[in-house]
Amino acid sequence: MKEWEVIFANQKGEPTSLMISSEQQPSEEEAARAIRSQLFPLLVELDLNDFQDRAHSPTARWLKEQNGVSISSISPRP
């Protein structure tokens, strides 16, 4: 499996990185779910009914709108 580095701005606006193991490059939604599980472990199974099926990448949208967390890049780790 390949390692992917997800760089994102946390709640304080500080650049932070998270490593994800995956054969293919994770989508923004997959990266957002990994970030949510790290920052908010109790909310892993949060029901996003307000966004589900109405928004592209509902978890990424929720992180940005509710917590100020935004994904900057997803790149392979050398």
MMTF fields as JSON, N, C-alpha, C and O atoms, coordinates in Angstrom:
{
  "mmtfVersion": "1.0.0",
  "mmtfProducer": "UNKNOWN",
  "numBonds": 311,
  "numAtoms": 312,
  "numGroups": 78,
  "numChains": 1,
  "numModels": 1,
  "chainsPerModel": [1],
  "groupsPerChain": [78],
  "chainIdList": ["A"],
  "bondAtomList": [4, 2, 8, 6, 12, 10, 16, 14, 20, 18, 24, 22, 28, 26, 32, 30, 36, 34, 40, 38, 44, 42, 48, 46, 52, 50, 56, 54, 60, 58, 64, 62, 68, 66, 72, 70, 76, 74, 80, 78, 84, 82, 88, 86, 92, 90, 96, 94, 100, 98, 104, 102, 108, 106, 112, 110, 116, 114, 120, 118, 124, 122, 128, 126, 132, 130, 136, 134, 140, 138, 144, 142, 148, 146, 152, 150, 156, 154, 160, 158, 164, 162, 168, 166, 172, 170, 176, 174, 180, 178, 184, 182, 188, 186, 192, 190, 196, 194, 200, 198, 204, 202, 208, 206, 212, 210, 216, 214, 220, 218, 224, 222, 228, 226, 232, 230, 236, 234, 240, 238, 244, 242, 248, 246, 252, 250, 256, 254, 260, 258, 264, 262, 268, 266, 272, 270, 276, 274, 280, 278, 284, 282, 288, 286, 292, 290, 296, 294, 300, 298, 304, 302, 308, 306],
  "bondOrderList": [1, 1, 1, 1, 1, 1, 1, 1, 1, 1, 1, 1, 1, 1, 1, 1, 1, 1, 1, 1, 1, 1, 1, 1, 1, 1, 1, 1, 1, 1, 1, 1, 1, 1, 1, 1, 1, 1, 1, 1, 1, 1, 1, 1, 1, 1, 1, 1, 1, 1, 1, 1, 1, 1, 1, 1, 1, 1, 1, 1, 1, 1, 1, 1, 1, 1, 1, 1, 1, 1, 1, 1, 1, 1, 1, 1, 1],
  "groupList": [{"groupName": "MET", "atomNameList": ["N", "CA", "C", "O"], "elementList": ["N", "C", "C", "O"], "formalChargeList": [0, 0, 0, 0], "bondAtomList": [1, 0, 2, 1, 3, 2], "bondOrderList": [1, 1, 2], "singleLetterCode": "M", "chemCompType": "L-PEPTIDE LINKING"}, {"groupName": "LYS", "atomNameList": ["N", "CA", "C", "O"], "elementList": ["N", "C", "C", "O"], "formalChargeList": [0, 0, 0, 0], "bondAtomList": [1, 0, 2, 1, 3, 2], "bondOrderList": [1, 1, 2], "singleLetterCode": "K", "chemCompType": "L-PEPTIDE LINKING"}, {"groupName": "GLU", "atomNameList": ["N", "CA", "C", "O"], "elementList": ["N", "C", "C", "O"], "formalChargeList": [0, 0, 0, 0], "bondAtomList": [1, 0, 2, 1, 3, 2], "bondOrderList": [1, 1, 2], "singleLetterCode": "E", "chemCompType": "L-PEPTIDE LINKING"}, {"groupName": "TRP", "atomNameList": ["N", "CA", "C", "O"], "elementList": ["N", "C", "C", "O"], "formalChargeList": [0, 0, 0, 0], "bondAtomList": [1, 0, 2, 1, 3, 2], "bondOrderList": [1, 1, 2], "singleLetterCode": "W", "chemCompType": "L-PEPTIDE LINKING"}, {"groupName": "VAL", "atomNameList": ["N", "CA", "C", "O"], "elementList": ["N", "C", "C", "O"], "formalChargeList": [0, 0, 0, 0], "bondAtomList": [1, 0, 2, 1, 3, 2], "bondOrderList": [1, 1, 2], "singleLetterCode": "V", "chemCompType": "L-PEPTIDE LINKING"}, {"groupName": "ILE", "atomNameList": ["N", "CA", "C", "O"], "elementList": ["N", "C", "C", "O"], "formalChargeList": [0, 0, 0, 0], "bondAtomList": [1, 0, 2, 1, 3, 2], "bondOrderList": [1, 1, 2], "singleLetterCode": "I", "chemCompType": "L-PEPTIDE LINKING"}, {"groupName": "PHE", "atomNameList": ["N", "CA", "C", "O"], "elementList": ["N", "C", "C", "O"], "formalChargeList": [0, 0, 0, 0], "bondAtomList": [1, 0, 2, 1, 3, 2], "bondOrderList": [1, 1, 2], "singleLetterCode": "F", "chemCompType": "L-PEPTIDE LINKING"}, {"groupName": "ALA", "atomNameList": ["N", "CA", "C", "O"], "elementList": ["N", "C", "C", "O"], "formalChargeList": [0, 0, 0, 0], "bondAtomList": [1, 0, 2, 1, 3, 2], "bondOrderList": [1, 1, 2], "singleLetterCode": "A", "chemCompType": "L-PEPTIDE LINKING"}, {"groupName": "ASN", "atomNameList": ["N", "CA", "C", "O"], "elementList": ["N", "C", "C", "O"], "formalChargeList": [0, 0, 0, 0], "bondAtomList": [1, 0, 2, 1, 3, 2], "bondOrderList": [1, 1, 2], "singleLetterCode": "N", "chemCompType": "L-PEPTIDE LINKING"}, {"groupName": "GLN", "atomNameList": ["N", "CA", "C", "O"], "elementList": ["N", "C", "C", "O"], "formalChargeList": [0, 0, 0, 0], "bondAtomList": [1, 0, 2, 1, 3, 2], "bondOrderList": [1, 1, 2], "singleLetterCode": "Q", "chemCompType": "L-PEPTIDE LINKING"}, {"groupName": "GLY", "atomNameList": ["N", "CA", "C", "O"], "elementList": ["N", "C", "C", "O"], "formalChargeList": [0, 0, 0, 0], "bondAtomList": [1, 0, 2, 1, 3, 2], "bondOrderList": [1, 1, 2], "singleLetterCode": "G", "chemCompType": "PEPTIDE LINKING"}, {"groupName": "PRO", "atomNameList": ["N", "CA", "C", "O"], "elementList": ["N", "C", "C", "O"], "formalChargeList": [0, 0, 0, 0], "bondAtomList": [1, 0, 2, 1, 3, 2], "bondOrderList": [1, 1, 2], "singleLetterCode": "P", "chemCompType": "L-PEPTIDE LINKING"}, {"groupName": "THR", "atomNameList": ["N", "CA", "C", "O"], "elementList": ["N", "C", "C", "O"], "formalChargeList": [0, 0, 0, 0], "bondAtomList": [1, 0, 2, 1, 3, 2], "bondOrderList": [1, 1, 2], "singleLetterCode": "T", "chemCompType": "L-PEPTIDE LINKING"}, {"groupName": "SER", "atomNameList": ["N", "CA", "C", "O"], "elementList": ["N", "C", "C", "O"], "formalChargeList": [0, 0, 0, 0], "bondAtomList": [1, 0, 2, 1, 3, 2], "bondOrderList": [1, 1, 2], "singleLetterCode": "S", "chemCompType": "L-PEPTIDE LINKING"}, {"groupName": "LEU", "atomNameList": ["N", "CA", "C", "O"], "elementList": ["N", "C", "C", "O"], "formalChargeList": [0, 0, 0, 0], "bondAtomList": [1, 0, 2, 1, 3, 2], "bondOrderList": [1, 1, 2], "singleLetterCode": "L", "chemCompType": "L-PEPTIDE LINKING"}, {"groupName": "ARG", "atomNameList": ["N", "CA", "C", "O"], "elementList": ["N", "C", "C", "O"], "formalChargeList": [0, 0, 0, 0], "bondAtomList": [1, 0, 2, 1, 3, 2], "bondOrderList": [1, 1, 2], "singleLetterCode": "R", "chemCompType": "L-PEPTIDE LINKING"}, {"groupName": "ASP", "atomNameList": ["N", "CA", "C", "O"], "elementList": ["N", "C", "C", "O"], "formalChargeList": [0, 0, 0, 0], "bondAtomList": [1, 0, 2, 1, 3, 2], "bondOrderList": [1, 1, 2], "singleLetterCode": "D", "chemCompType": "L-PEPTIDE LINKING"}, {"groupName": "HIS", "atomNameList": ["N", "CA", "C", "O"], "elementList": ["N", "C", "C", "O"], "formalChargeList": [0, 0, 0, 0], "bondAtomList": [1, 0, 2, 1, 3, 2], "bondOrderList": [1, 1, 2], "singleLetterCode": "H", "chemCompType": "L-PEPTIDE LINKING"}],
  "groupTypeList": [0, 1, 2, 3, 2, 4, 5, 6, 7, 8, 9, 1, 10, 2, 11, 12, 13, 14, 0, 5, 13, 13, 2, 9, 9, 11, 13, 2, 2, 2, 7, 7, 15, 7, 5, 15, 13, 9, 14, 6, 11, 14, 14, 4, 2, 14, 16, 14, 8, 16, 6, 9, 16, 15, 7, 17, 13, 11, 12, 7, 15, 3, 14, 1, 2, 9, 8, 10, 4, 13, 5, 13, 13, 5, 13, 11, 15, 11],
  "groupIdList": [1, 2, 3, 4, 5, 6, 7, 8, 9, 10, 11, 12, 13, 14, 15, 16, 17, 18, 19, 20, 21, 22, 23, 24, 25, 26, 27, 28, 29, 30, 31, 32, 33, 34, 35, 36, 37, 38, 39, 40, 41, 42, 43, 44, 45, 46, 47, 48, 49, 50, 51, 52, 53, 54, 55, 56, 57, 58, 59, 60, 61, 62, 63, 64, 65, 66, 67, 68, 69, 70, 71, 72, 73, 74, 75, 76, 77, 78],
  "secStructList": [7, 3, 3, 3, 3, 3, 3, 3, 3, 7, 6, 6, 1, 7, 3, 3, 3, 3, 3, 3, 3, 3, 1, 1, 7, 7, 7, 2, 2, 2, 2, 2, 2, 2, 2, 2, 2, 2, 2, 7, 4, 4, 4, 6, 6, 7, 7, 7, 6, 6, 6, 6, 6, 6, 1, 1, 1, 2, 2, 2, 2, 2, 2, 2, 2, 2, 2, 7, 7, 3, 3, 3, 3, 3, 3, 3, 7, 7],
  "xCoordList": [0.822, 0.0, 0.861, 1.945, 0.366, 1.074, 0.659, -0.428, 1.553, 1.277, 0.957, 1.655, -0.099, -0.514, -0.508, -0.974, 0.015, 0.046, -1.065, -1.117, -1.942, -3.022, -2.631, -2.415, -2.542, -2.206, -3.481, -4.184, -3.766, -4.989, -4.743, -3.8, -5.606, -5.55, -6.496, -7.683, -5.966, -6.807, -7.689, -7.748, -8.37, -9.308, -8.638, -9.296, -7.354, -6.621, -5.995, -5.346, -6.192, -5.612, -4.175, -3.529, -3.668, -2.29, -2.213, -3.06, -1.207, -1.062, -0.715, 0.169, -1.427, -1.262, -1.257, -1.855, -0.593, -0.602, -1.076, -0.968, -1.604, -2.122, -1.735, -1.882, -1.246, -0.861, -2.014, -2.646, -2.278, -3.323, -2.698, -1.975, -2.971, -2.507, -3.619, -4.741, -3.294, -4.285, -3.569, -2.517, -4.129, -3.545, -3.672, -2.743, -4.816, -5.059, -5.15, -5.373, -4.973, -5.056, -6.443, -7.446, -6.509, -7.808, -8.525, -7.896, -9.834, -10.637, -10.674, -10.25, -11.182, -11.324, -12.241, -11.993, -13.291, -14.225, -13.55, -13.741, -12.766, -12.05, -11.054, -10.923, -10.355, -9.405, -10.142, -9.675, -11.283, -12.066, -12.54, -12.537, -12.941, -13.366, -12.205, -12.389, -11.008, -9.826, -9.488, -9.144, -9.589, -9.324, -10.348, -9.994, -11.626, -12.68, -12.438, -12.633, -12.016, -11.785, -10.611, -10.572, -9.648, -8.517, -8.901, -8.599, -9.558, -9.887, -11.099, -11.154, -12.064, -13.316, -13.657, -14.604, -12.902, -13.097, -14.504, -14.949, -15.199, -16.547, -17.583, -18.695, -17.23, -18.173, -17.969, -18.499, -17.216, -16.893, -18.144, -18.152, -19.176, -20.405, -21.486, -22.674, -21.082, -22.025, -22.905, -22.413, -24.181, -25.131, -25.166, -25.517, -24.805, -24.763, -25.99, -25.862, -27.163, -28.397, -28.592, -29.161, -28.141, -28.305, -27.56, -27.976, -26.464, -25.632, -25.7, -25.428, -26.057, -26.03, -26.837, -27.98, -26.262, -26.884, -27.219, -27.813, -26.862, -27.12, -25.828, -25.824, -24.741, -23.475, -22.371, -22.321, -21.488, -20.295, -19.374, -19.131, -18.867, -17.99, -18.635, -18.152, -19.723, -20.413, -19.546, -19.695, -18.64, -17.791, -16.815, -16.595, -16.237, -15.311, -16.042, -15.501, -17.254, -18.051, -18.371, -18.269, -18.759, -19.061, -17.833, -17.931, -16.673, -15.446, -15.145, -14.776, -15.3, -14.98, -15.986, -15.595, -17.276, -18.296, -18.453, -18.666, -18.352, -18.599, -17.343, -17.428, -16.172, -14.955, -13.786, -12.74, -13.937, -12.863, -11.706, -10.613, -11.915, -10.858, -10.969, -12.018, -9.888, -9.917, -8.703, -7.589, -8.935, -7.883, -7.138, -7.752, -5.816, -4.989, -4.505, -4.568, -4.017, -3.487, -3.475, -3.473, -3.467, -3.312, -2.238, -2.433, -1.099, 0.022, 0.687, 0.635, 1.321, 2.014, 3.233, 3.929, 3.464, 4.639, 5.815, 5.708, 6.918, 8.082, 8.695, 9.672],
  "yCoordList": [-1.188, 0.0, 1.244, 1.272, 2.262, 3.533, 4.413, 4.277, 5.303, 6.29, 7.626, 8.049, 8.278, 9.567, 10.574, 10.286, 11.743, 12.805, 13.803, 14.38, 13.992, 14.958, 16.174, 16.069, 17.31, 18.547, 19.368, 19.581, 19.823, 20.583, 21.652, 21.566, 22.655, 23.698, 23.279, 23.057, 23.173, 22.75, 23.902, 24.947, 23.71, 24.712, 26.053, 27.092, 26.039, 27.269, 27.88, 28.924, 27.224, 27.709, 27.273, 27.714, 26.414, 25.937, 24.761, 23.869, 24.744, 23.601, 22.339, 22.342, 21.273, 19.996, 18.907, 19.074, 17.794, 16.703, 15.419, 15.227, 14.551, 13.255, 12.243, 12.514, 11.092, 10.039, 9.052, 8.647, 8.671, 7.695, 6.617, 6.924, 5.355, 4.235, 3.822, 3.545, 3.782, 3.428, 3.105, 3.676, 2.198, 1.863, 3.03, 3.321, 3.696, 4.826, 6.1, 6.064, 7.223, 8.51, 8.67, 8.527, 8.966, 9.153, 10.38, 11.376, 10.289, 11.434, 12.459, 12.183, 13.63, 14.663, 14.169, 14.446, 13.444, 12.925, 11.888, 11.911, 10.982, 9.981, 10.655, 10.264, 11.664, 12.402, 13.128, 13.155, 13.712, 14.429, 13.482, 13.845, 12.291, 11.309, 10.913, 10.744, 10.763, 10.437, 11.583, 11.361, 12.806, 13.984, 14.057, 14.289, 13.859, 13.912, 12.857, 13.129, 11.648, 10.597, 10.936, 10.496, 11.719, 12.131, 13.292, 13.267, 14.303, 15.491, 15.3, 15.855, 14.518, 14.329, 12.838, 12.395, 12.061, 10.603, 10.157, 9.09, 10.928, 10.54, 10.776, 10.254, 11.554, 11.893, 11.076, 11.431, 10.0, 9.207, 8.771, 8.764, 8.415, 7.943, 9.015, 8.7, 10.269, 11.376, 11.29, 11.076, 11.454, 11.448, 12.842, 13.807, 12.949, 14.246, 14.42, 14.786, 14.163, 14.216, 15.555, 15.593, 16.628, 17.936, 18.014, 18.734, 17.278, 17.346, 16.086, 16.143, 14.954, 13.68, 13.744, 14.199, 13.301, 13.243, 14.619, 14.698, 15.682, 17.015, 17.781, 18.795, 17.303, 18.013, 17.042, 15.908, 17.517, 16.749, 16.817, 17.905, 15.698, 15.633, 16.243, 17.257, 15.641, 16.229, 16.343, 17.299, 15.384, 15.464, 16.631, 17.367, 16.799, 17.919, 19.252, 20.193, 19.324, 20.558, 20.827, 21.962, 19.779, 19.915, 20.398, 21.304, 19.789, 20.194, 21.668, 22.392, 22.109, 23.496, 24.475, 25.464, 24.209, 25.147, 25.188, 26.258, 24.054, 23.998, 24.144, 24.542, 23.822, 23.797, 24.571, 24.684, 25.099, 25.859, 25.012, 25.535, 23.706, 22.791, 22.633, 22.238, 22.94, 22.799, 22.014, 22.188, 21.162, 20.328, 21.133, 21.699, 21.179, 21.913, 21.017, 21.39, 19.816, 18.927, 17.473, 17.176, 16.59, 15.154, 14.705, 14.755, 14.266, 13.911, 12.628, 12.301, 11.891, 10.658, 10.973, 11.965, 10.132, 10.311, 9.586, 8.413, 10.284, 9.66, 8.551, 7.939],
  "zCoordList": [0.0, 0.0, 0.0, 0.583, -0.657, -0.724, 0.449, 1.012, 0.786, 1.829, 1.153, 0.232, 1.62, 1.09, 2.22, 3.323, 1.946, 2.946, 2.634, 1.548, 3.601, 3.476, 4.306, 5.513, 3.659, 4.359, 4.465, 3.477, 5.677, 5.916, 6.971, 7.758, 6.971, 7.991, 9.109, 8.875, 10.325, 11.454, 11.922, 11.274, 13.04, 13.552, 13.847, 13.814, 14.13, 14.436, 13.184, 13.256, 12.033, 10.79, 10.576, 9.626, 11.446, 11.342, 10.379, 10.43, 9.497, 8.594, 9.38, 10.236, 9.071, 9.752, 8.697, 7.634, 8.972, 8.004, 8.658, 9.869, 7.813, 8.247, 7.182, 5.991, 7.591, 6.657, 6.49, 7.465, 5.236, 4.916, 4.044, 3.096, 4.359, 3.541, 2.595, 3.02, 1.294, 0.287, -1.014, -1.304, -1.797, -3.093, -4.06, -4.813, -4.043, -4.928, -4.108, -2.898, -4.784, -4.094, -3.485, -4.184, -2.184, -1.536, -2.099, -2.456, -2.169, -2.597, -1.469, -0.347, -1.779, -0.752, 0.369, 1.543, 0.01, 1.014, 1.913, 3.129, 1.332, 2.131, 3.068, 4.228, 2.567, 3.404, 4.525, 5.663, 4.206, 5.222, 6.316, 7.492, 5.947, 6.96, 7.868, 9.073, 7.294, 8.107, 9.053, 10.213, 8.55, 9.4, 10.518, 11.674, 10.178, 11.204, 12.275, 13.459, 11.877, 12.875, 13.785, 14.934, 13.28, 14.119, 15.031, 16.224, 14.484, 15.273, 16.178, 17.275, 15.718, 16.45, 16.518, 15.868, 17.293, 17.298, 17.706, 17.282, 18.499, 18.912, 17.815, 17.894, 16.798, 15.74, 14.468, 13.416, 14.551, 13.36, 12.614, 11.383, 13.315, 12.671, 12.613, 12.555, 12.628, 12.579, 11.336, 10.228, 11.53, 10.428, 9.826, 10.505, 8.561, 7.899, 7.01, 5.842, 7.548, 6.763, 6.056, 4.965, 6.642, 5.998, 4.669, 3.762, 4.557, 3.367, 2.51, 1.31, 3.103, 2.41, 1.114, 1.117, 0.034, -1.289, -1.862, -2.937, -1.19, -1.715, -1.955, -2.652, -1.385, -1.515, -1.892, -1.417, -2.759, -3.085, -1.867, -1.344, -1.414, -0.24, 0.999, 1.502, 1.504, 2.661, 3.908, 4.669, 4.137, 5.326, 5.201, 6.163, 4.024, 3.803, 3.977, 4.558, 3.478, 3.618, 5.087, 5.551, 5.819, 7.244, 8.015, 8.842, 7.74, 8.435, 8.19, 9.115, 6.953, 6.619, 7.214, 7.832, 7.033, 7.489, 9.01, 9.58, 9.658, 11.096, 11.954, 13.116, 11.385, 12.199, 11.602, 12.241, 10.412, 9.784, 9.309, 9.091, 9.142, 8.696, 7.184, 6.676, 6.462, 5.009, 4.511, 5.006, 3.538, 2.958, 1.894, 0.989, 2.011, 1.059, -0.072, -1.244, 0.294, -0.739, -0.265, 0.93, -1.252, -1.029, -1.988, -3.203, -1.466, -2.332, -1.849, -0.663, -2.79, -2.389, -1.537, -1.753, -0.597, 0.268, -0.395, -0.752, -0.552, -1.22, -0.408, -0.839]
}
